[in-house]
Amino acid sequence: MAAAKSDLVIKGGSAGVYVAAHRGSRLGLALKARDGSQLAADVALLGLVEALDWMSPRQMAAFQEEQAPGIFSTHGDLVGQVLCR
């Protein structure tokens, strides 16, 4: 479970499932990647949290680095990144 700004609580589950609650806005969300992809769920969660403005830019950058790391080749070169648009 991760907490940010002390207003946001996020709980991850298995097979691409997340729930999140934001105390300040009294809103919550549940997210399920249909195919069970954890990477897809991670990136979708980042997009939702950013769109809802539930984290500061500094917190988003740290969270994004943890939840949506780059895609690397077998030689260790950065070759891509999964993004939510």
Backbone atoms as SQL, in Angstrom:
CREATE TABLE atoms (id INTEGER PRIMARY KEY, chain TEXT, resi INTEGER, resn TEXT, atom TEXT, x REAL, y REAL, z REAL);
INSERT INTO atoms VALUES
  (1, 'A', 1, 'MET', 'N', 0.854, -1.172, 0.000),
  (2, 'A', 1, 'MET', 'CA', 0.000, 0.000, 0.000),
  (3, 'A', 1, 'MET', 'C', 0.900, 1.236, 0.000),
  (4, 'A', 2, 'ALA', 'N', 0.541, 2.220, -0.788),
  (5, 'A', 2, 'ALA', 'CA', 1.320, 3.451, -0.862),
  (6, 'A', 2, 'ALA', 'C', 0.443, 4.624, -0.453),
  (7, 'A', 3, 'ALA', 'N', 1.047, 5.584, 0.218),
  (8, 'A', 3, 'ALA', 'CA', 0.316, 6.787, 0.612),
  (9, 'A', 3, 'ALA', 'C', 1.096, 8.006, 0.143),
  (10, 'A', 4, 'ALA', 'N', 0.393, 9.011, -0.316),
  (11, 'A', 4, 'ALA', 'CA', 1.021, 10.240, -0.767),
  (12, 'A', 4, 'ALA', 'C', 0.186, 11.407, -0.290),
  (13, 'A', 5, 'LYS', 'N', 0.857, 12.500, 0.062),
  (14, 'A', 5, 'LYS', 'CA', 0.160, 13.710, 0.502),
  (15, 'A', 5, 'LYS', 'C', -0.678, 13.454, 1.741),
  (16, 'A', 6, 'SER', 'N', -0.618, 12.286, 2.291),
  (17, 'A', 6, 'SER', 'CA', -1.417, 11.798, 3.413),
  (18, 'A', 6, 'SER', 'C', -2.917, 11.809, 3.132),
  (19, 'A', 7, 'ASP', 'N', -3.325, 12.314, 1.961),
  (20, 'A', 7, 'ASP', 'CA', -4.729, 12.280, 1.569),
  (21, 'A', 7, 'ASP', 'C', -5.041, 11.113, 0.641),
  (22, 'A', 8, 'LEU', 'N', -4.013, 10.520, 0.059),
  (23, 'A', 8, 'LEU', 'CA', -4.200, 9.481, -0.943),
  (24, 'A', 8, 'LEU', 'C', -3.713, 8.135, -0.420),
  (25, 'A', 9, 'VAL', 'N', -4.574, 7.142, -0.541),
  (26, 'A', 9, 'VAL', 'CA', -4.222, 5.778, -0.154),
  (27, 'A', 9, 'VAL', 'C', -4.477, 4.886, -1.363),
  (28, 'A', 10, 'ILE', 'N', -3.480, 4.074, -1.716),
  (29, 'A', 10, 'ILE', 'CA', -3.590, 3.185, -2.874),
  (30, 'A', 10, 'ILE', 'C', -3.280, 1.769, -2.423),
  (31, 'A', 11, 'LYS', 'N', -4.117, 0.837, -2.828),
  (32, 'A', 11, 'LYS', 'CA', -3.912, -0.580, -2.508),
  (33, 'A', 11, 'LYS', 'C', -3.937, -1.364, -3.801),
  (34, 'A', 12, 'GLY', 'N', -2.858, -2.084, -4.041),
  (35, 'A', 12, 'GLY', 'CA', -2.782, -2.929, -5.223),
  (36, 'A', 12, 'GLY', 'C', -3.174, -4.352, -4.889),
  (37, 'A', 13, 'GLY', 'N', -3.725, -5.017, -5.859),
  (38, 'A', 13, 'GLY', 'CA', -4.085, -6.417, -5.706),
  (39, 'A', 13, 'GLY', 'C', -3.390, -7.241, -6.769),
  (40, 'A', 14, 'SER', 'N', -3.893, -8.407, -7.007),
  (41, 'A', 14, 'SER', 'CA', -3.286, -9.252, -8.027),
  (42, 'A', 14, 'SER', 'C', -3.968, -9.050, -9.368),
  (43, 'A', 15, 'ALA', 'N', -3.316, -9.475, -10.408),
  (44, 'A', 15, 'ALA', 'CA', -3.873, -9.480, -11.767),
  (45, 'A', 15, 'ALA', 'C', -4.368, -8.114, -12.225),
  (46, 'A', 16, 'GLY', 'N', -3.564, -7.070, -12.007),
  (47, 'A', 16, 'GLY', 'CA', -3.897, -5.755, -12.527),
  (48, 'A', 16, 'GLY', 'C', -5.041, -5.045, -11.839),
  (49, 'A', 17, 'VAL', 'N', -5.150, -5.179, -10.530),
  (50, 'A', 17, 'VAL', 'CA', -6.228, -4.549, -9.769),
  (51, 'A', 17, 'VAL', 'C', -5.653, -3.506, -8.815),
  (52, 'A', 18, 'TYR', 'N', -6.310, -2.339, -8.762),
  (53, 'A', 18, 'TYR', 'CA', -5.975, -1.297, -7.793),
  (54, 'A', 18, 'TYR', 'C', -7.262, -0.690, -7.253),
  (55, 'A', 19, 'VAL', 'N', -7.207, -0.226, -6.033),
  (56, 'A', 19, 'VAL', 'CA', -8.218, 0.668, -5.488),
  (57, 'A', 19, 'VAL', 'C', -7.468, 1.852, -4.892),
  (58, 'A', 20, 'ALA', 'N', -8.086, 3.018, -4.948),
  (59, 'A', 20, 'ALA', 'CA', -7.475, 4.223, -4.403),
  (60, 'A', 20, 'ALA', 'C', -8.570, 5.077, -3.780),
  (61, 'A', 21, 'ALA', 'N', -8.201, 5.787, -2.740),
  (62, 'A', 21, 'ALA', 'CA', -9.133, 6.704, -2.074),
  (63, 'A', 21, 'ALA', 'C', -8.406, 8.004, -1.780),
  (64, 'A', 22, 'HIS', 'N', -9.085, 9.111, -2.014),
  (65, 'A', 22, 'HIS', 'CA', -8.530, 10.434, -1.736),
  (66, 'A', 22, 'HIS', 'C', -9.416, 11.095, -0.691),
  (67, 'A', 23, 'ARG', 'N', -8.858, 11.233, 0.495),
  (68, 'A', 23, 'ARG', 'CA', -9.649, 11.752, 1.626),
  (69, 'A', 23, 'ARG', 'C', -10.145, 13.171, 1.392),
  (70, 'A', 24, 'GLY', 'N', -9.280, 14.024, 0.833),
  (71, 'A', 24, 'GLY', 'CA', -9.637, 15.436, 0.658),
  (72, 'A', 24, 'GLY', 'C', -10.846, 15.647, -0.230),
  (73, 'A', 25, 'SER', 'N', -10.940, 14.878, -1.300),
  (74, 'A', 25, 'SER', 'CA', -12.066, 15.033, -2.225),
  (75, 'A', 25, 'SER', 'C', -13.211, 14.067, -1.925),
  (76, 'A', 26, 'ARG', 'N', -12.959, 13.137, -1.009),
  (77, 'A', 26, 'ARG', 'CA', -13.936, 12.108, -0.648),
  (78, 'A', 26, 'ARG', 'C', -14.340, 11.262, -1.859),
  (79, 'A', 27, 'LEU', 'N', -13.344, 11.028, -2.732),
  (80, 'A', 27, 'LEU', 'CA', -13.551, 10.209, -3.919),
  (81, 'A', 27, 'LEU', 'C', -12.683, 8.963, -3.848),
  (82, 'A', 28, 'GLY', 'N', -13.111, 7.946, -4.532),
  (83, 'A', 28, 'GLY', 'CA', -12.338, 6.727, -4.624),
  (84, 'A', 28, 'GLY', 'C', -12.461, 6.157, -6.022),
  (85, 'A', 29, 'LEU', 'N', -11.601, 5.215, -6.332),
  (86, 'A', 29, 'LEU', 'CA', -11.682, 4.565, -7.634),
  (87, 'A', 29, 'LEU', 'C', -11.219, 3.122, -7.510),
  (88, 'A', 30, 'ALA', 'N', -11.693, 2.319, -8.427),
  (89, 'A', 30, 'ALA', 'CA', -11.246, 0.934, -8.548),
  (90, 'A', 30, 'ALA', 'C', -10.848, 0.738, -10.003),
  (91, 'A', 31, 'LEU', 'N', -9.766, 0.016, -10.207),
  (92, 'A', 31, 'LEU', 'CA', -9.215, -0.162, -11.535),
  (93, 'A', 31, 'LEU', 'C', -8.859, -1.626, -11.745),
  (94, 'A', 32, 'LYS', 'N', -9.228, -2.167, -12.896),
  (95, 'A', 32, 'LYS', 'CA', -8.890, -3.549, -13.240),
  (96, 'A', 32, 'LYS', 'C', -8.463, -3.584, -14.691),
  (97, 'A', 33, 'ALA', 'N', -7.243, -4.039, -14.943),
  (98, 'A', 33, 'ALA', 'CA', -6.797, -4.254, -16.317),
  (99, 'A', 33, 'ALA', 'C', -7.480, -5.528, -16.807),
  (100, 'A', 34, 'ARG', 'N', -8.228, -5.420, -17.855),
  (101, 'A', 34, 'ARG', 'CA', -9.033, -6.539, -18.339),
  (102, 'A', 34, 'ARG', 'C', -8.197, -7.787, -18.592),
  (103, 'A', 35, 'ASP', 'N', -6.993, -7.597, -19.128),
  (104, 'A', 35, 'ASP', 'CA', -6.152, -8.761, -19.431),
  (105, 'A', 35, 'ASP', 'C', -5.246, -9.157, -18.268),
  (106, 'A', 36, 'GLY', 'N', -5.368, -8.465, -17.142),
  (107, 'A', 36, 'GLY', 'CA', -4.576, -8.788, -15.962),
  (108, 'A', 36, 'GLY', 'C', -3.174, -8.227, -15.975),
  (109, 'A', 37, 'SER', 'N', -2.855, -7.389, -16.953),
  (110, 'A', 37, 'SER', 'CA', -1.515, -6.826, -17.071),
  (111, 'A', 37, 'SER', 'C', -1.245, -5.842, -15.928),
  (112, 'A', 38, 'GLN', 'N', -0.254, -6.148, -15.119),
  (113, 'A', 38, 'GLN', 'CA', 0.089, -5.250, -14.015),
  (114, 'A', 38, 'GLN', 'C', 0.683, -3.953, -14.540),
  (115, 'A', 39, 'LEU', 'N', 1.501, -4.027, -15.588),
  (116, 'A', 39, 'LEU', 'CA', 2.099, -2.816, -16.153),
  (117, 'A', 39, 'LEU', 'C', 1.015, -1.874, -16.677),
  (118, 'A', 40, 'ALA', 'N', 0.035, -2.410, -17.385),
  (119, 'A', 40, 'ALA', 'CA', -1.060, -1.581, -17.897),
  (120, 'A', 40, 'ALA', 'C', -1.838, -0.939, -16.749),
  (121, 'A', 41, 'ALA', 'N', -2.094, -1.692, -15.695),
  (122, 'A', 41, 'ALA', 'CA', -2.816, -1.148, -14.545),
  (123, 'A', 41, 'ALA', 'C', -1.996, -0.060, -13.859),
  (124, 'A', 42, 'ASP', 'N', -0.680, -0.275, -13.728),
  (125, 'A', 42, 'ASP', 'CA', 0.196, 0.729, -13.114),
  (126, 'A', 42, 'ASP', 'C', 0.119, 2.049, -13.871),
  (127, 'A', 43, 'VAL', 'N', 0.251, 1.979, -15.181),
  (128, 'A', 43, 'VAL', 'CA', 0.254, 3.181, -16.009),
  (129, 'A', 43, 'VAL', 'C', -1.121, 3.848, -16.019),
  (130, 'A', 44, 'ALA', 'N', -2.183, 3.069, -16.077),
  (131, 'A', 44, 'ALA', 'CA', -3.539, 3.631, -16.035),
  (132, 'A', 44, 'ALA', 'C', -3.782, 4.337, -14.698),
  (133, 'A', 45, 'LEU', 'N', -3.328, 3.730, -13.615),
  (134, 'A', 45, 'LEU', 'CA', -3.475, 4.356, -12.295),
  (135, 'A', 45, 'LEU', 'C', -2.740, 5.688, -12.253),
  (136, 'A', 46, 'LEU', 'N', -1.529, 5.727, -12.804),
  (137, 'A', 46, 'LEU', 'CA', -0.779, 6.987, -12.865),
  (138, 'A', 46, 'LEU', 'C', -1.563, 8.057, -13.611),
  (139, 'A', 47, 'GLY', 'N', -2.127, 7.681, -14.745),
  (140, 'A', 47, 'GLY', 'CA', -2.905, 8.636, -15.531),
  (141, 'A', 47, 'GLY', 'C', -4.118, 9.163, -14.785),
  (142, 'A', 48, 'LEU', 'N', -4.814, 8.283, -14.093),
  (143, 'A', 48, 'LEU', 'CA', -5.994, 8.704, -13.332),
  (144, 'A', 48, 'LEU', 'C', -5.620, 9.615, -12.168),
  (145, 'A', 49, 'VAL', 'N', -4.601, 9.243, -11.424),
  (146, 'A', 49, 'VAL', 'CA', -4.171, 10.058, -10.278),
  (147, 'A', 49, 'VAL', 'C', -3.715, 11.436, -10.749),
  (148, 'A', 50, 'GLU', 'N', -3.005, 11.460, -11.880),
  (149, 'A', 50, 'GLU', 'CA', -2.558, 12.742, -12.426),
  (150, 'A', 50, 'GLU', 'C', -3.743, 13.586, -12.898),
  (151, 'A', 51, 'ALA', 'N', -4.675, 12.969, -13.629),
  (152, 'A', 51, 'ALA', 'CA', -5.847, 13.701, -14.128),
  (153, 'A', 51, 'ALA', 'C', -6.710, 14.256, -12.997),
  (154, 'A', 52, 'LEU', 'N', -6.777, 13.513, -11.902),
  (155, 'A', 52, 'LEU', 'CA', -7.573, 13.954, -10.757),
  (156, 'A', 52, 'LEU', 'C', -6.814, 14.912, -9.840),
  (157, 'A', 53, 'ASP', 'N', -5.535, 15.142, -10.150),
  (158, 'A', 53, 'ASP', 'CA', -4.677, 16.060, -9.381),
  (159, 'A', 53, 'ASP', 'C', -4.592, 15.662, -7.915),
  (160, 'A', 54, 'TRP', 'N', -4.408, 14.371, -7.687),
  (161, 'A', 54, 'TRP', 'CA', -4.334, 13.854, -6.330),
  (162, 'A', 54, 'TRP', 'C', -2.920, 13.843, -5.776),
  (163, 'A', 55, 'MET', 'N', -1.908, 14.199, -6.571),
  (164, 'A', 55, 'MET', 'CA', -0.520, 14.258, -6.113),
  (165, 'A', 55, 'MET', 'C', 0.141, 15.517, -6.654),
  (166, 'A', 56, 'SER', 'N', 1.156, 15.983, -5.942),
  (167, 'A', 56, 'SER', 'CA', 1.951, 17.110, -6.421),
  (168, 'A', 56, 'SER', 'C', 2.827, 16.623, -7.578),
  (169, 'A', 57, 'PRO', 'N', 3.338, 17.539, -8.406),
  (170, 'A', 57, 'PRO', 'CA', 4.225, 17.128, -9.502),
  (171, 'A', 57, 'PRO', 'C', 5.451, 16.338, -9.016),
  (172, 'A', 58, 'ARG', 'N', 6.009, 16.713, -7.889),
  (173, 'A', 58, 'ARG', 'CA', 7.169, 16.001, -7.340),
  (174, 'A', 58, 'ARG', 'C', 6.795, 14.577, -6.944),
  (175, 'A', 59, 'GLN', 'N', 5.650, 14.428, -6.305),
  (176, 'A', 59, 'GLN', 'CA', 5.190, 13.093, -5.915),
  (177, 'A', 59, 'GLN', 'C', 4.859, 12.247, -7.139),
  (178, 'A', 60, 'MET', 'N', 4.257, 12.876, -8.166),
  (179, 'A', 60, 'MET', 'CA', 3.945, 12.143, -9.388),
  (180, 'A', 60, 'MET', 'C', 5.208, 11.621, -10.044),
  (181, 'A', 61, 'ALA', 'N', 6.254, 12.442, -10.096),
  (182, 'A', 61, 'ALA', 'CA', 7.505, 12.014, -10.730),
  (183, 'A', 61, 'ALA', 'C', 8.096, 10.808, -10.004),
  (184, 'A', 62, 'ALA', 'N', 8.090, 10.845, -8.684),
  (185, 'A', 62, 'ALA', 'CA', 8.625, 9.727, -7.904),
  (186, 'A', 62, 'ALA', 'C', 7.760, 8.482, -8.080),
  (187, 'A', 63, 'PHE', 'N', 6.454, 8.661, -8.069),
  (188, 'A', 63, 'PHE', 'CA', 5.529, 7.542, -8.209),
  (189, 'A', 63, 'PHE', 'C', 5.644, 6.928, -9.600),
  (190, 'A', 64, 'GLN', 'N', 5.780, 7.796, -10.615),
  (191, 'A', 64, 'GLN', 'CA', 5.892, 7.305, -11.988),
  (192, 'A', 64, 'GLN', 'C', 7.172, 6.509, -12.168),
  (193, 'A', 65, 'GLU', 'N', 8.254, 6.961, -11.577),
  (194, 'A', 65, 'GLU', 'CA', 9.525, 6.241, -11.687),
  (195, 'A', 65, 'GLU', 'C', 9.398, 4.836, -11.104),
  (196, 'A', 66, 'GLU', 'N', 8.636, 4.710, -10.028),
  (197, 'A', 66, 'GLU', 'CA', 8.450, 3.416, -9.370),
  (198, 'A', 66, 'GLU', 'C', 7.456, 2.535, -10.116),
  (199, 'A', 67, 'GLN', 'N', 6.347, 3.117, -10.581),
  (200, 'A', 67, 'GLN', 'CA', 5.256, 2.327, -11.145),
  (201, 'A', 67, 'GLN', 'C', 5.345, 2.102, -12.649),
  (202, 'A', 68, 'ALA', 'N', 6.036, 2.969, -13.376),
  (203, 'A', 68, 'ALA', 'CA', 6.113, 2.834, -14.831),
  (204, 'A', 68, 'ALA', 'C', 7.554, 3.011, -15.295),
  (205, 'A', 69, 'PRO', 'N', 8.415, 2.082, -14.930),
  (206, 'A', 69, 'PRO', 'CA', 9.812, 2.208, -15.325),
  (207, 'A', 69, 'PRO', 'C', 9.961, 2.055, -16.837),
  (208, 'A', 70, 'GLY', 'N', 11.096, 2.471, -17.343),
  (209, 'A', 70, 'GLY', 'CA', 11.357, 2.352, -18.768),
  (210, 'A', 70, 'GLY', 'C', 11.446, 0.892, -19.207),
  (211, 'A', 71, 'ILE', 'N', 11.416, 0.704, -20.505),
  (212, 'A', 71, 'ILE', 'CA', 11.580, -0.619, -21.101),
  (213, 'A', 71, 'ILE', 'C', 13.003, -0.673, -21.640),
  (214, 'A', 72, 'PHE', 'N', 13.749, -1.676, -21.229),
  (215, 'A', 72, 'PHE', 'CA', 15.163, -1.756, -21.572),
  (216, 'A', 72, 'PHE', 'C', 15.458, -2.963, -22.452),
  (217, 'A', 73, 'SER', 'N', 16.439, -2.790, -23.333),
  (218, 'A', 73, 'SER', 'CA', 16.886, -3.893, -24.184),
  (219, 'A', 73, 'SER', 'C', 17.719, -4.863, -23.349),
  (220, 'A', 74, 'THR', 'N', 18.077, -5.973, -23.957),
  (221, 'A', 74, 'THR', 'CA', 18.922, -6.950, -23.247),
  (222, 'A', 74, 'THR', 'C', 20.309, -6.391, -22.967),
  (223, 'A', 75, 'HIS', 'N', 20.677, -5.296, -23.656),
  (224, 'A', 75, 'HIS', 'CA', 21.964, -4.638, -23.427),
  (225, 'A', 75, 'HIS', 'C', 21.864, -3.531, -22.383),
  (226, 'A', 76, 'GLY', 'N', 20.667, -3.300, -21.853),
  (227, 'A', 76, 'GLY', 'CA', 20.474, -2.272, -20.836),
  (228, 'A', 76, 'GLY', 'C', 20.155, -0.898, -21.383),
  (229, 'A', 77, 'ASP', 'N', 19.922, -0.798, -22.685),
  (230, 'A', 77, 'ASP', 'CA', 19.590, 0.507, -23.295),
  (231, 'A', 77, 'ASP', 'C', 18.094, 0.775, -23.151),
  (232, 'A', 78, 'LEU', 'N', 17.754, 2.011, -22.812),
  (233, 'A', 78, 'LEU', 'CA', 16.358, 2.415, -22.734),
  (234, 'A', 78, 'LEU', 'C', 15.783, 2.428, -24.146),
  (235, 'A', 79, 'VAL', 'N', 14.746, 1.636, -24.384),
  (236, 'A', 79, 'VAL', 'CA', 14.161, 1.534, -25.726),
  (237, 'A', 79, 'VAL', 'C', 12.707, 1.976, -25.772),
  (238, 'A', 80, 'GLY', 'N', 12.097, 2.257, -24.632),
  (239, 'A', 80, 'GLY', 'CA', 10.707, 2.691, -24.642),
  (240, 'A', 80, 'GLY', 'C', 10.163, 2.905, -23.265),
  (241, 'A', 81, 'GLN', 'N', 8.921, 3.358, -23.232),
  (242, 'A', 81, 'GLN', 'CA', 8.215, 3.578, -21.979),
  (243, 'A', 81, 'GLN', 'C', 6.718, 3.473, -22.253),
  (244, 'A', 82, 'VAL', 'N', 5.997, 2.871, -21.338),
  (245, 'A', 82, 'VAL', 'CA', 4.549, 2.766, -21.466),
  (246, 'A', 82, 'VAL', 'C', 3.954, 4.012, -20.823),
  (247, 'A', 83, 'LEU', 'N', 3.084, 4.715, -21.563),
  (248, 'A', 83, 'LEU', 'CA', 2.493, 5.963, -21.090),
  (249, 'A', 83, 'LEU', 'C', 0.978, 5.895, -21.177),
  (250, 'A', 84, 'CYS', 'N', 0.331, 6.678, -20.347),
  (251, 'A', 84, 'CYS', 'CA', -1.119, 6.833, -20.392),
  (252, 'A', 84, 'CYS', 'C', -1.416, 8.193, -21.017),
  (253, 'A', 85, 'ARG', 'N', -2.230, 8.194, -22.054),
  (254, 'A', 85, 'ARG', 'CA', -2.555, 9.464, -22.727),
  (255, 'A', 85, 'ARG', 'C', -4.044, 9.677, -22.736);
